[in-house]
């Protein structure tokens, strides 16, 4: 078995640079889709149901793309064709999503918005999995922590800019951030246009600057014969054989993958709640907006939302972007030290402490409620917001630390445990552990919010905090694979 040649910093950078743009678009989606759907007529209970589209797309698409990319070798590479396809489709979705009201003659704006959410998320998922596998393919084992840490850094830089963009367009450029019923704020519309351009441009950089290994080179590094693998992959299998093979992969998956699944459940359950409900939570808890102004039936009965309430909701929506940018910025800074900390203290300890910090961050939301107006200097502009909104930067530190670890540590722990000829499909299967908890969260979170918490959204954020703490505890039970168990996994899957 021959080791992969070490890569320079900029080679590793180029491998993941496109992820900056993909995450730019993903951040715009996360920070603004609840706001968009709410403006188009969705109530708090149904928001999480609309968001179910995202994890369902991931559940269906990533394993398929992973398996397909394992078998694909052409002049563009192995993973690059799928990354490029996902980027092009996501770009189209981002251009169409904010224009939902224009299609009212053919389809209701809210339904069209939900469809574009499906298109965008399906496209993001087409790109996500090959990007993860690309790092595993290209980066030597000794540089794996560094590879995923750089990827996490770029992801978070993209998330910072994407999250803050609507706020910048409102408070620096001067675009309007309020919307009438059934419409979308101009600042959000233009943010999506810019995001689409950045996404496509950065992905093109990675595709044309990263030359993937040929099958012969790649399998030589893994101690396998490329011709034997090619013959195996070329066999035409019936649907029953394919399903049997898939179930066999599930059965023989590394134990570390199964235990990581528990951690992933608690952490992604919490993240889904944050993305869906941070906007109504801080609008109610910090800006003091009554729950009734999130009820479309009530709003219709009184003839619309008063201007002052619309302004407050717009300000809260913009501030969510600032907060999401903040946790992404903190995550980017933490990711700079993540590889060194993991090498020094161990991946498990760093992973567990990071998730615990995120849980404490969510739980501390309840303690922050000061509504006194405060002038804030954000360097690019000054703005008056409630003091409690400013104080929320503190819990975002913990959330950022957790996010950085979630993006890197599971994949760094998992990468060395996977057989070379099944890396893509196993990375795709591993996405089940991301999609499933979000689906469960989407099904039950809205019901819990309306029936148990009476639509007081701050309480659902507390539930997210408790879930993240359980994730931190679950890390204790992970046992990382040794070189011997890795070799055994390869032998078992090859049988």
N, C-alpha and C positions, 0 to 999 in steps of 0.2 A: 504494500500500500504506500503510495507516494503522497506526501503532504502538499496541500495547496500552497502556492507561493504567497508570501505575505503581501498585503496591499498597502499602498501609501494612504495617508489620511485623505487625500483628494479623490483617490479611487473609491474608497469606502463612501465618501461624501456623495459622489456621483451616483453610486448604486441606489441611494435612498433619497436623492434630491427631489425626485418627482413626488415623493410622499408628502413633501411640504405643500405642494399644490392640491393634492387630493385631500389633505387634512384642512387646508384653507377652505375648500368647498364644504367639507364635512362640518367644520366649525360654524360656518354661516348657516348651514341647515340646523344644527343643534341649537344655536342661539336664537333663531328667528322663526322656525317652522311653527312652534306653538303660538307665537305672536301672529303669524300669517293666518293660520287656521282659525284662531280666535277672532281675528278681524273679519274672516270670511263666514263666521257664524257657528263655529264649534263651541260647545260648552265644556266645563272642566272635566266632567265625567267621560266625555267622548274623546278628549285629547289623547289619552293614553291608548285608546283603541286605534286612532289614526296612526299613532306612532308604532303600532304593531307591524306596520308594513316594513319598517326598517329591519328588525331582526328576522322576520320571515324571509325577506330577500336574502339575508346572509345565510340563513339555514339551508335554503334551497340552492343557492348559487355557489358559495365558496367550495363545498366539497366537489361539485361538478367541475369548476374551474381548476381546482387543485389537481384532480385526476387527469384532466385534459392537458394541463401544462406539464405534468410529469411525462406525457407522451409526445409533446410537441418539440420538434427540433427543426427550425427552418432558418433562412438567412437573417431573420430578425432576432433569432434566439429561441429560448425556451419559455421564459416568463414574459419577456418584453411584448410579444404580440397581444397578450391578454391585458397587460397594463395599459397599452395604447388604446385598445378597444374600449376598456372601461372609462378611460379619460374622455374619449370622444363622446360616448353616450352620456356621461355625467355632465359634460359641457352643454349638450343640448337640453338636458333636464333643467339645468340652472338658468338657462336663457328663457325657458318657457314657464317655470314655476311662478315667478312674480307677475306674470301676465295672465293669470287665471281669470280675472274679470273680463278680459277681452273675448273669452270664449263662451260668455254667458248665453249667447244665442243657440249654442249647441249642447252645452252641459253646464250644470250648476258650478259656480266658481269653487265651492268647497270640495266637490267631487273631483274637479280637474286638479285642484291643489294636491289632493290625496294621491291622484294618479302620478303627478310629477314627483311627489315624494317617493313613490315606489320606483319610478324610473331612476331618480338620482341615487337612491340607496342601492338598488340593484347594480348600478354602474360603479358606485364606490366599492361595492363588494367584489366586483370583477377585478378591480385594481388592487384592493387590499391584500388578498391572499397571495397573489404572485409576488408582490413586493416583499412580504414576509419570507417567502421561499427563496427569493432572489438573494437576500442577505445570507441565508443558510447555504445556498449554492456557491456563492462567490467568496465569502469570507472564511479564512482559515479558523480552525477551532480556537487557537490561541488569541485570536482577535474578535471572537464572537461577542463577548461582553461589550467591546468597543463598537462593534458594528451595530448592535441593537441600541446602544446608548446614543450613537450619532443619529440613528433613525428616529429615536425618541426626541432628540433635540430638534431635528428638522420638523417633525410632526408638530411640536409645540410652538415653534416659530410661526408655522403656517396657521395654527389655531389662534395664536395671539392676534395676528393681523386680521384674520378672517372674522374673529369675534368682535373686534373693536371697530371694524370698518363702518357699519351703519352709524355709530356714534360720531365718528370722524366726519362722515359725509353730512351729518346734521349740524354739528357744533363748530366745524372748521370750514367746510365747503358751503354750508348754508341751506342744504336740502331739507324739505319738510319731513318730520318724523311722525306726524299724526295721520290717521286715516279715517275715512268715513266708513260706515257699515258696508261690507261687500267690496272693499277696495284695500289696496296695500300701499303703505307709506312709500313715497318716492326714494327716500334714503335706503330702504330695504331693496327696492327694485334695482337701483344702480349698484348696490353692493353685490348682488348676485351676478350682474353683468361683469363686473371687475373680477369677481371670484372665478367665473368660468374661464376668463382669459388667463389668469394666473395658473389655474389647474392644468390647462392644456399645454401652456408653455413649459412648465417645469417637468411634466411627464415626457415631453418631447426631448428635453435635455437628457434625462436618464436613459431613454431608449436609444438615443444616438451617441451617447458618451460611454455607455457600458457595453462592452463586448463579452457576451456570455461564453462559457467554455463549450467546446464541441462535445458530443456524446462520448467520444473516445477519451478525451482529456478528463471529463468529469468523472466517469466511472473508474478511470485509472486511479484517481485520487481516492476513491472509495474501495479500491481493491476488488472491483467487479469487471466483468467482461461486457463491453458495450454491445457486441453482437448477440450475446446470449440474452441480454435484457431486451434488445430490440425485437428478437424473435418472440419472446414471451409477450411483449406488449402488442405485437402484430396479430396475435391470435384473435379470431372473431369469437366472441362469447355470446351465448344466449342471454336473455334477460334474467333467467333463473340463475345461470352461472355468475352473472354480474352481481346479482343480489347476494348470492352465496359468498362470493369473494369479498363483498363489502362487509357482510356480517363477520366473515373471518378476520378482516382487518380490525373490526371493533373488538372481537374476542381476544386478538393477540396484541392489542395496543399496549404500549409500555405502562407499567403500574404508575409511574410518575405522572403520566398523562391523566389517568383516572383521578388521582388525588389532587392534581391541579384543577380538575373540573369542579371540585367542591369550592375551592377558593374563588374560581372564576364566577361561580353562581352568585355568591354573596356580593362580590365586588361589582359585577355588571348589573345585578338587580338594583343596587344603589345608584349606579351611574345613570341608568335609564330614568329613574325617578327624578334625579337632578336635572337632566336635560328637558324633561317634559314639564316639571312643575316649579322650577326656580322663579320663572317670571311671575306667575300668580302668587307664589309664596311671598316674594319681597314686595310685590304691589300691595298685597293685603297687610303684611306684617310691618313693613317699613313706611310705605307711602300712605297707609291707612285707607285704602280703597275697599269699600264694603263688598262682601261676597256677592251681593245681588247684581253688581255690575259685570260679573262674569257669567250671568245667566241670560242666554239669548231670548228666552221667553219673556223675562221681565223687561229686558231692554226694548223688545218689540212693543210691549204693552204701554210703555211710557214714551214711545216715539223716538227712541234713540239714546245715545250716550251724551250727557252734557259735555260742553267743551272742556271744562276744567278737569273732568274725569278722564276724558280722552287724552288730554295733555299729560296727566299723571301716569296713565297706562303707557303712553309713548315714552315718557321719561324712564319708567321702570323697565320697559323693554330694552331701551338703549343701555341701561345700567347692567342688565343681565349680560350684554355683550362685553361690557367692561370687566365684570366679575369673571366671566369665562376666559377673557383674555388674560386676566390676572392669574388664574390658576394655571393656565397654559404657560405663562411667562415663568412662574415659580417652578413649574415642571421642567421647563427648558433649562433653567439654571441648575436644578437638582440633577438633571440628566448628565450635565458636564462631569459631575463627581460620581455618578452612579456606578460606572464600570470599576473605578478604583475602590469604592466602598464595597462592591460585591466581591472583588478579588481579595480584599483585606479581611472583611468581616463575614463573608459568605453570602450567597444569594438569598437563602432562606431568611436570615435575620433581617437583612435590608428590606426584603419584600414584606415581611410581617410588620415591622415597625412603620413602614411607609403606609400600609393599609390602615393601621391603627391611627396614624396621624390624620388620614382622610376621614375616618369615622368620627373622631373628636371634632374635626372641622364642621361636619354636617350637624352634629349635636349642638354645637355652640350657636347655631343660627337662632335658636329659641331665645338666647340670652341677649340678643341685639335687637332693639326696637325703638331707639331714640329717633323721633321724627322732627327734631329741631333743625331748621334750615341752616346749611353750612356751605360756605364758599370753598370750592375745591380747585386747586391748580393742578391740572393734568399735563402740564408742560405744553401740550398742543393747544389747549384752551382752558378757560375757567368756567365753572358751572356750579350752580346752587342745587344741592341735593340734601335730603335728610342726613343727619349725622350717622344714623344707623346704617345707611347705605355705604358710607365711608368705612365704618367699622367692620363691614363684611369682608374687607380685604384680609383681615387676620385669619379667619377660618379658611380662606382661599389658599393660604400657604399650605395647610395640611392637605387640602383637596389636590393641590398641585403636586405635592410629594407623592401622594397615592397614585395619581394619574401617570406620573413618570414611571413609577415602578410597574404599574399594570401594563404599560405599553412595551416594556422591555423584559422584565424578569421572567414571566411565564415562558416566553419564547427562548430566552437564553437557557433556562432550565431544560426546556423541552428539546431544543435543537439537536443536542448531542445524543438524544435517546432514540432518534428516528432512523430507520434504514434509508440508505441513499436513494433507492429507486422508488420509494413511497413517501418522500418528504412532502411533496405538494399535496397529495391526497390526505395525508395525516394532518397537515396544517389546516386543510379544509375541514376535516372532521373535528379538529380542535375548535373550529369556529362554532360548533354546536354549543360549546361551553360559554360562548359569548352570546349567541342568539337565544338559546333556551331560557336563560334567566330574564332576558329582556321581554320575551313573549309572555312569560308568567307574570312579570311585573306589569306589562301592558294590559293583561286580562284582568288582574285583580286590583291594581293600584287605583284606578278610577272608582271602582266600587267601594274600596276602603275609604277613599277620600270623601265620597258623597254620603255613604251610609254610616261610617264610624266617626269620621272627623268633621262631618257637616260642612264639607267644602272649605275648611280652614287649611289651606295648602301648606302652611308651615309645619303642620303635624306629619305630613307625608315625608317631609325632609328629615324629620326625626327618625322615622322608620328607616330611611336610607342610611342614616348614621349607625343605627344598630346593626344593620346588615353588613356594613363595611367592617365593623369591629369583629363580627363573627368570621369574616373573611380573613382578618389578621390572625385570629386564633387557629383557623384551619391550616395555615401555612406550616404549623408545627408538625403536622402529620405527613408532609411531603418527604420522600426519601429520594434524593437525586441519584441518577443512574451512574454506575461506574463503567469503565471501559469494557469490563467483562460482560455486564448485562446488556450493554449496547450491542456487542457482537452477538450475543444470544438472541436479541430481538431481530437482528438481521437474518440470522439462520432460520428462526421460526417463520418469519414472513416469507422467506425464499422457498420454503418447503411447499 
